[in-house]
Amino acid sequence: MANAYIVNQVPSSYGAAMKLLADMLVSAGWTIQASGDGLSAYSSSASVFSSGGSGANGWNNSGAWARIQDPGGVREIILQHNAAGGARIKYSPSAQFTGGSPSATQTPSATDERYLRGASSDASPSYGATFFGSGVATSAVRFQGAAMGTAPYGFWFAGASTGAGAIRTGLVMDPVTSVPEDPDPVVWYIGTTAAFTAAEITSGTNSGATGNINTSNGGTAVGGYAIMDTGLVNFVRVAGCSYSIASQAGGANGTSTVEGTRLVVNPFNAKNDALPIPWLRDTFYASTPQGLKGWSTMMRWTTIARTQSLDTLDNKNWICMGAVWLPWDGASLPSNA
């Protein structure tokens, strides 16, 4: 399948925003395996949705959901929202969502499911608040995204306020370059109003940003999460490492190069550089497992942190979101107008 993109889209409802993500994945070869509109429409094999609006077969009903499978027939996610900015997103690395008692209002379950956002039971779900910024309902958030049409099918999805360009939503399935023994070589990154900032991505390294290094997945947690054992048991917080330069005076603490204070444009062509990002759990974490998860294939540090999504790199093949570059369509100019 060809890659699919969301380019400068401004939805007018939370359901329409979720529909943008689902439609992008389907355009890149993902398939909707089951769905419910939050009211009475339910299908055990396909999409029930005809619009991003409210009412019958609409995405904008509280509890509307879709079970979506990757083109390789392996990984699945469930997207669900509460029509008030909250989201409930579940991930199954291999078992798939074939259990439970799904209905128009209730999602199915998987034996290996993990929460990326939200929590609680399928019958009484809770939603991670403010996954979508409040401006979505007033057409004040512009969305971008990309889904790769070839294995391993990485994708990203983001929203930024129109005008100011402040990030409001972020979700990435980031396939990593890992070892052959890794049974699920992807990192899930999720964020909201601080999505794609260096501080949020790197939290948990020896930088001293200890606030959420051991935060469990789901709820309103942000950051990177990944399977870190061969048995597919430990789905834990991982950090995307930055680069630092120690002071010439021999200070013990370095200064991050991705904050824009120590490393700027390339000295030979005055263009922006892109630095690879390793995802890992170092010994600063209080619990095991620890070690390298792998190297990101979807994200690169910008070296100059930004708050807007207006810049592109390498003939528009990359777009800037905060402190990272993400794959782009090679043709379109992003806008925050």
Rosetta blueprint (number, residue, H / E / L):
1 M L
2 A L
3 N L
4 A E
5 Y E
6 I E
7 V E
8 N E
9 Q E
10 V L
11 P L
12 S L
13 S L
14 Y H
15 G H
16 A H
17 A H
18 M H
19 K H
20 L H
21 L H
22 A H
23 D H
24 M H
25 L H
26 V H
27 S H
28 A L
29 G L
30 W L
31 T E
32 I E
33 Q E
34 A E
35 S E
36 G E
37 D L
38 G L
39 L L
40 S L
41 A L
42 Y E
43 S E
44 S L
45 S L
46 A L
47 S L
48 V L
49 F L
50 S L
51 S E
52 G L
53 G L
54 S L
55 G L
56 A L
57 N L
58 G E
59 W L
60 N L
61 N L
62 S L
63 G L
64 A L
65 W E
66 A E
67 R E
68 I E
69 Q E
70 D L
71 P L
72 G L
73 G L
74 V L
75 R L
76 E E
77 I E
78 I E
79 L E
80 Q E
81 H E
82 N L
83 A L
84 A L
85 G L
86 G L
87 A E
88 R E
89 I E
90 K E
91 Y E
92 S E
93 P L
94 S L
95 A L
96 Q L
97 F L
98 T L
99 G E
100 G L
101 S L
102 P L
103 S L
104 A L
105 T L
106 Q L
107 T L
108 P L
109 S E
110 A L
111 T L
112 D L
113 E L
114 R E
115 Y E
116 L E
117 R E
118 G E
119 A E
120 S E
121 S L
122 D L
123 A L
124 S L
125 P E
126 S E
127 Y L
128 G E
129 A L
130 T L
131 F L
132 F L
133 G L
134 S H
135 G H
136 V H
137 A H
138 T H
139 S L
140 A L
141 V E
142 R E
143 F E
144 Q E
145 G E
146 A E
147 A E
148 M L
149 G L
150 T L
151 A L
152 P L
153 Y L
154 G L
155 F E
156 W E
157 F E
158 A E
159 G E
160 A E
161 S E
162 T L
163 G L
164 A L
165 G L
166 A L
167 I E
168 R E
169 T E
170 G E
171 L E
172 V E
173 M E
174 D E
175 P E
176 V E
177 T E
178 S L
179 V L
180 P L
181 E L
182 D L
183 P L
184 D L
185 P L
186 V E
187 V E
188 W E
189 Y E
190 I E
191 G E
192 T L
193 T L
194 A L
195 A L
196 F L
197 T L
198 A H
199 A H
200 E H
201 I H
202 T H
203 S L
204 G L
205 T L
206 N L
207 S L
208 G L
209 A L
210 T L
211 G L
212 N L
213 I L
214 N L
215 T L
216 S L
217 N L
218 G L
219 G E
220 T L
221 A L
222 V L
223 G E
224 G E
225 Y E
226 A E
227 I E
228 M L
229 D L
230 T L
231 G L
232 L L
233 V L
234 N L
235 F E
236 V E
237 R E
238 V E
239 A E
240 G E
241 C L
242 S L
243 Y L
244 S E
245 I E
246 A E
247 S L
248 Q L
249 A L
250 G L
251 G L
252 A L
253 N L
254 G E
255 T E
256 S E
257 T H
258 V H
259 E H
260 G L
261 T L
262 R L
263 L L
264 V L
265 V L
266 N L
267 P L
268 F L
269 N L
270 A L
271 K L
272 N L
273 D L
274 A L
275 L E
276 P E
277 I E
278 P E
279 W E
280 L E
281 R E
282 D L
283 T L
284 F L
285 Y L
286 A L
287 S L
288 T L
289 P L
290 Q L
291 G E
292 L E
293 K E
294 G E
295 W E
296 S E
297 T E
298 M E
299 M E
300 R E
301 W E
302 T L
303 T L
304 I L
305 A L
306 R L
307 T L
308 Q L
309 S L
310 L L
311 D L
312 T E
313 L E
314 D L
315 N L
316 K L
317 N L
318 W E
319 I E
320 C E
321 M E
322 G L
323 A L
324 V E
325 W E
326 L E
327 P E
328 W L
329 D L
330 G L
331 A L
332 S L
333 L L
334 P L
335 S L
336 N L
337 A L
